[in-house]
Amino acid sequence: MKITDASGRLVETKQTATNSAIQVGNKLPAGIYFAEVMQDGKVQRMKLVKQ
């Protein structure tokens, strides 16, 4: 999993096992971020808003 900020800068990466819960962004300031998750050769992108 990769987390980027609104300008596209990589701010965090995580390696996880399939079907496991993770927590990201604990140390990041409020703002808009994007998560990119790759599983089984497929990429899923999500917008995250931290308040």
N, C-alpha and C positions, 0 to 999 in steps of 0.2 A: 504494500500500500504506500502510495506517495501522497503527501499533502503539500499543495502549493498555495501561495497567497494570490490575491487578485491580480498582481502584476506578473504572475507566472513563476515566481521564485520558489524553489524547493525549500520548504521549512521543516519537514519531518518525513521520515520513512519508517515503516514497520514491517516486519516479517511475522506472519501469523499462520497458524494451522487452519485448515478448512473447518468451517462451522464454529469458530471460536469468537467470543466477544472481545472487542478491544476498545480502549479509550484513547482518544487522540486530542491534542490541542490543549492539554492542561496548562502548559506554560506559555501559550500564545496569547497575545492581546486580542481584544475584541476586533472583529472584522469579518470579511468574507474570504472563505477558503474553498479549495476544490480538492476532493479526494478522488484518487484513481486507484481502483482495485482490479487486479488481474487474477482470474481464476479459470482453470481449464482452457487457457488460450483466449479467453474473452476478456475484454476490458469494460469496466463499468465506471462512469464518472458521475460524481455527485457534488452538488453545491452545498457548502456548510456555512452557516451564519452563527458566529459566536458573539453573544451580547455581553 
